[in-house]
Amino acid sequence: MKLCISMPSSPTNHCHVDEAKGLENGVPDSSANIKNINQQLHLNHQKLKDKRFDSFKTWSGRLERQLSNLRGKPQEIESDSENIEPLPLPVDRYFDALEGPELETLRASEEIVLPDNKTWPFLLRYPISAFGICLGVSSQAIMWKTLATSPSTKFLHINLIINHILWWISVALVAIVASIYLLKVILYFEAVRREYYHPIRVNFFFAPWIALLFLALGVPPSLVSKLPVPLWYVLMTPIFCLEIKIYGQWMSGGQRRLSKVANPSNHLSIVGNFVGALLGASMGLKEGPIFFFAVGLAHYVVLFVTLYQRLPTNDTLPKDLHPVFFLFVAAPSVASMAWATIQGSFDNGARIAYFIALFLYFSLAVRVNFFRGFKFSLAWWAYTFPMTGAATAAMRYSSEVTNIVTQTLCVTLSIVATLTVTALLVTTILHAFVLRDLFPNDIAIAISDRKPKPHKKWFNLTDIETFLKFASSDNKDIEAALKIPTPEATSV
């Protein structure tokens, strides 16, 4: 049965053949369409479900399969290769697969194990270096606390309410950043492990504990008049454990030796010693702060010399990473305050460290072109807490040597540090929530665990025979030796 209706207003005839067939068979046409739509949606869902991320999940998708089995949905049988637990990547894989001073650029011969044509899940793009934001803001709480309590800056009449507000903002920021990274540890532990074995990223594992030390140093006096001593041991224990491993690798780690992995970000593993010594001395401790100060001083000298005499074969830092040079200022600034607190006065030892930090600060600040002309990234937060540390050290020095020059210097450095942190915080919020380009795909954690097979180019048999027959040991032009000689040349 074919029912055609001719419409005068339309040049075509509308023939309801499918509907008639459906009525003849006794099957409604709408149910058939719904069934086809459901099947198409199921196929699209299967295509969208990318299993390449499963190897980075903590349970590798096993929890999802168990829940599906409980709901009665059959799951595909996976091969044994998908159930094999990934092994930690050796450090030579990072050097072979990545290039650049921060080992974040993939070599041309390598392929990543995650799709590079799509945006990865947020937690896989969230790096450990995000704790640099916490360092910058929490150090501001310390600086404004010193501005309000230092004798040399009393003429400014700074209220402690600013320290109070900044401290609570720092607490909230540390809690948010740490909670997000804790989710990454729970859900994507393989990605965290790859960051830990990364020869550069491992330094940022000091950042969470340094941020907590900053919070302890910047706590408002109205909240806590005296911190409990056990808190210092709790915060310094993970720093001590990390140092035992990393400093040992610097001495005898093969590919992880300091001459191989030396980078300005290594200062983070040094700063923790001086910040811990500063906090311990301010709490009334003696032996523990001196111990960490001695360990930090010994390794800072080695690191300082190593970074100054980088080998000619080492790559120079790209412009995007130039802000990390300000980490040179952080260690001597905090060391001067730590030694002054241990000794009870800003003596010659503290002044030597402070003057070194001040010279490094000025030598970097005058190079304006060195720190402009590159895209914003989390590396810019390396400006913040070294600047803030230098300003705080200037206040401590101004309290010992009070005059118009030292007072002007500490006020100027404080203004520069505050403006820098404010500008970076606003820019970070803009890129994170408006432009949404703050966290690109983290190529450094997605390298394969096997070296690519080399593509060997073999000459054909005629070329090999010709090369062996006509190439001499004195002939350095291999291409000329590979050319097949003409009959005239062979007859001579």
Secondary structure, 3 states (H helix, E strand, C coil): CCCEEECCCCCCEEECHHHHHHHHHCCCHHHHHHHHHHHHHHHHHHHHCCHHHHHHCCCCCHHHHHHHHHCCCCCCCCCHHHHCCCCCCCHHHHHHHEECCCCCEECCCCCECCCCCCCCCHHHHCCHHHHHHHHHHHHHHHHHHHHHHCHHHHHHCCCCHHHHHHHHHHHHHHHHHHHHHHHHHHHCHHHHHHHHHCCCHHHHHHHHHHHHHHHHHCCCCCCCCCCCHHHHHHHHHHHHHHHHHHHHHHHHCHHHCHHHHCCHHHHHHHHHHHHHHHHHHHCCCCHHHHHHHHHHHHHHHHHHHHHHCCCCCCCCCCHHHHHHHHHHHHHHHHHHHHHHHHHCCCCHHHHHHHHHHHHHHHHHHCCCHHHCCCCCCHHHHHHHHHHHHHHHHHHHHHHHCCCHHHHHHHHHHHHHHHHHHHHHHHHHHHHHHHHCCCCCCCHHHCECCCCCCCCCCCCCHHHHHHHHHHCCCCCCCHHHHHCCCCHHHHHC
